[in-house]
Amino acid sequence: MTPDQFLDRLKKNGPAPAYLFLGPEAYQRERCRRALLDAALSLEERDEGLTRHDLDEIPLASVIDDARSMSLFATKRVIWIASAEAALPRGRAKASDDDEDDSSDASQLAAYLSDPTPGTVIVIESSRYDFEGEDKARIERVQKYYSCVPQQVEFRPFDPSEARVLAQSLAKKIGLQLGLGELALLLEATGGDAARIAVEIEKLSLYAGTSRKVTAEDIAMLVPDAQQTTVFALVAALGRGDRTRALEILDTLAREGEYMPLALTFLGTQFRMALVAREAGLRGAGQIQAHFNKIGARMWPERARQIEQTVSSFPKARLERALVRLFEADRSLRDARPDDRIVMEEMILALTTP
């Protein structure tokens, strides 16, 4: 189930005997954790009623024994179990339920859930694996091992549109004046991570208050990695073939002490993606974003528009020459040379020459 479905069921039916929390997304998981604790235990009951275990440190069977025992000091309990994946059998890439005998931890958990201790809620948490890429098989194995737990909540990363809606909602809730440009800058700097968005919006509200609009300078000063957006501005200027603007941005980067090889890394990524988009025949930012998201390279709408600009400004032959020039500039930055800025200026001149 989704986090919203979990919260809805919790409100209607109260806590279930056990839950499996799956996935790395921290913001929604924290929302659900707080809601579950509020539903299961009062503040006064938490000192004695909340127990934490880590399966990297103790076996699941010991936790089940703890759940079966009746506490003299707490009639209601929440047992929070971290590192759920640590209980899986080792040395077998593909384990199935048929491989587990009656004495296994999974079987003991199933037996417990057939007759759970009244007033006790177990939460088994696995936040190590994602639902895509190489982690997909691992998280499916975790789901299968804990299949006896009927209430499974999936915490998937927010997609770009969901992250944008969340940021706008949080900003509106606290009265933070965040324009569309500044919103895009915040999303880019946080990588769309919901937990980071929430933290950075709170920081911005404390700094800027509600009486004025948040500026790009506020974000650059307070949000980690926001200065990288200046590099993206250089990428966009080069993508448009705008030599004057590119040199102005290079001057800004030099004054801010930007590490030039890092800037080249971003530039190289931009031009490689543009070449992929051109060879795939992608048209428009929407197709570009959908294509890269599909292959696992998460992309924001603003970045897709930058790539679209680069594709429209650079024919395939020029894109290929640009990548060669970027490689040469990267090599020059690693050699003995008088000034990084000279190398970057020569690269900009080369990339903006028709």
Steps between C-alpha positions, in 0.01 A plus 500: 500500500602863463574726799171685445309170503680403820404827669140465386470143631670593824250781555200279423602168658779575747838320506537148358710235682792536256629710212784470251644841403690475170708753310746785550269806487547666838238778500191281462646233726542755779140620449375143533722427798368801692139419411538138610658593832230758564231239429660221704658674798442818696801715584498362855496139374799533268774480761402145590299403193737579212777246438758515223696208357748468216527170313865577427550446874246236611310222319137536401410204722610697809282793396201267458563363849497857628169566322345188656598599853253705701649811657432577867541872431326553164163368385557652155822455305659595168802293401699672225737269311769652276716330232235247397720376214757369752269208589502355149696178447857568392684336213194444282427756233152360448319377806140392501254429773524130418864509605411602854434226753261524793771626736599796284452857616245559222295203615514618860380843390210342308410294805504809721277696261242221504448586867665837575538644847209737575601867517834439326589646159808381310657717230765333285698756302723457194633831366820376338365410154317694231229374264698554179830393347727248670305528827173383347577128537624553855191684618277239335687236697435692823130522412486127435677409823253709701196400293323387818468869593185611315541874563793605278562871442723610208699822534600584145695816406289795388486556126575856375137612490431361850810674638387831347151465650648414841732802496216734402274351768760532776587855399133602494435338836759716676446811289836488322508715186669271246482596132506252213863573414610462860290186531679348200835595654406335830384180328821482297720559804323236711472247219127479570562316828184559706673493838759754384230720348318511835819583692613771256157665489502518879849656492390753238194593705713567807743710295271690264180502703165559337525872430714477187557270203777242516782586258744287305774645720321369811489151353864512384608601852287259703442191287793258452593441133294799383812666356512217247203667332740770381676223311166402349458862389836472321380177341183675381695795356733268310203296387354816347836594353495823705871584528457829686278352770724194533805717564306707755401185688857371485608826665245439777622144551862615517417765761307245708796262492316227307703185437528506121531121443159469672354753258641297212338186638158666486570631151607158378183342640286764332653451156496120526130506586437739213677263261293206630181704455594597145592145400173371653302755300343651812295813447410741775585510869215263585635218281854561629394486864286189445781321314766557767263427788406173329862385482561588865667843462258717699458840341319818593298706248747790521790268412302348213441849361873573522574184303234597247675835453834325452355259244341784305820709506752227419482270196627149560845574355541801729389298803763239423767770455388662825551176692849469356572860601371438852728198531797708389411776747471247783843363414645852486364579847694205636826605336743772605341822378495871585130537583185285505301797376704525180425135423128555562492818288666320210243221532209748498639672191532165326148384596334825391676519163266383222 
